[in-house]
Amino acid sequence: MEPDGQTALFSTQNGIIAIEGPVKLQIMELLYETAQSFDDIVKHTGKAKSTISVHLKDLKASNLLEEHVDPDDRRKKTYVMCSQYTACSQKPVFDHYRKNLEEFTTSFDSEGGLLRSMFRTVQSGFHANGFNQTPIMENIGQDIGMKIAETFTSTYIEGLFEEVTDYWQKNEMGKLTVRSYDPLIINIKDSFICEGTKNIGQTLCSFNEGILQGIILNKMNLQCNIVETECCGTGHGHCLFVMQ
């Protein structure tokens, strides 16, 4: 969780909550990684205990986190994030959006080409409006990846990614190859998400990160973090994903 702007959005059981204060954002970023004790939060933020107490009370009231009290020592409290990080604000990026819009002034060779352009334009439209939807796209991608994995039979990584490669090609999602299995490094060319995108200084394929994570979680029962390190959006002619 690394919100680039001053506002981060979280999904709770009551709906979306926006967080703007730097201390609250710092607390939520700590909890995004793992549960934290009250003393750990104070230590990492460098703020007074009274200040942290007020912020934790506000975050708890908004259903963004839960407070767990040690049954053996009620003075000891641990805090756990119970909401989902979904988006953050960013500096608007207009050129990418304008370029995608221009694609609709010409005809498309196939229905798939039209749908890919629509997907890219919707995504860049969020960026043009200062909305970084990377987290929620990854979350949705993981849910989809979990369902896609139900169509696969392999439970070992080499066989699984033979099926993934075939699936990617069959559905015109790009050309997927595995560069390495240890660590897992995946290369995708002609990605349906970012093919033809110029260098805008950021990766764009959190949706694919999520799909790959969901497939691995379903078939191998492994909760992993797939990170895109290279992308058409960062000036590369391909997308590179690394398991961390």
C-alpha positions, -999 to +999 in steps of 0.1 A: +000+000+000+017+032-012-008+059-019+008+085-042-017+112-033-032+127-002-063+105-001-067+068+001-100+049-003-110+018+018-139-005+014-157-014+046-189-032+055-206+002+054-192+013+021-162+034+010-143+055+035-118+082+024-087+088+046-067+120+041-046+127+072-009+117+070-009+100+104-040+079+097-025+069+063+007+059+080-012+037+105-033+021+077-001+014+057+014-003+087-017-025+092-018-033+055+014-053+060+005-070+093-012-066+126+005-041+149+006-036+187-002-001+200+034+003+211+047-007+176+024+019+160+037+046+183+073+036+175+069+035+137+050+068+135+070+087+160+039+103+174+028+107+210+007+080+225-022+104+230-022+113+193-021+077+182-050+068+206-072+095+190-064+083+155-070+047+163-103+055+179-114+073+148-103+045+125-120+019+146-152+039+146-151+040+108-148+001+107-113+004+091-096-016+118-103-039+148-089-037+183-079-070+200-072-070+237-047-095+252-068-116+276-038-120+300-030-083+300-058-059+290-032-031+288-018-047+257-038-041+225-032-052+189-048-037+158-058-055+127-070-040+094-105-052+086-111-031+055-098-034+020-075-008+004-092+000-030-077+032-045-059+064-040-056+099-055-028+107-079-016+134-103-039+132-134-023+117-165-041+130-196-020+120-227-026+082-222-063+087-221-064+110-251-044+085-272-068+057-262-098+078-272-084+084-306-085+046-313-123+049-316-121+071-347-110+040-367-125+006-372-113-025-353-102-057-369-121-078-344-146-077-315-117-086-292-097-055-304-127-033-296-131-047-261-093-044-254-094-007-264-125-001-242-107-018-212-076+004-217-096+035-222-116+030-190-084+024-171-067+054-185-098+075-179-095+069-142-059+080-143-069+112-163-093+120-134-066+116-107-079+082-096-054+054-091-075+022-091-045-002-089-055-019-056-091-027-066-080-039-100-056-063-083-083-075-059-108-081-087-081-098-108-074-122-079-110-131-076-112-138-114-079-158-112-094-180-085-123-188-108-101-193-139-080-218-119-110-240-114-106-249-151-070-261-146-059-295-134-022-292-125-011-285-090+026-282-096+040-250-109+055-262-142+023-280-153+001-252-140+019-225-161+017-247-192-021-244-187-019-207-179+002-200-211-024-219-232-053-200-216-036-166-222-030-173-258-064-189-265-082-159-251-060-133-268-047-119-235-011-117-248+019-140-253+029-153-218+062-171-212+079-182-180+115-169-178+122-187-145+105-208-119+128-201-090+121-173-085+089-172-107+094-146-134+067-142-161+070-123-193+039-111-212+041-095-247+012-078-265-008-076-232-044-067-237-041-042-209-012-020-221-001-030-256+010+001-275+010+023-244+038+049-244+060+055-214+039+073-187+062+064-158+040+038-141+031+001-144-005-006-155-012-043-151-023-048-115-052-067-130-028-093-143-009-093-110-042-103-093-051-129-119-018-147-115-020-145-077-055-159-077-044-189-099-015-197-077-036-194-045-063-217-059-041-244-073-011-243-050-027-230-018+000-203-018-007-167-009+019-148-029+027-113-041+032-110-078+047-076-087+050-061-122+085-046-125+085-037-162+056-026-184+048-008-216+037+020-193+073+023-180+088+023-215+094-014-220+081-035-249+067-061-226+054-068-191+075-086-165+061-101-133+081-114-104+069-134-074+081-118-042 
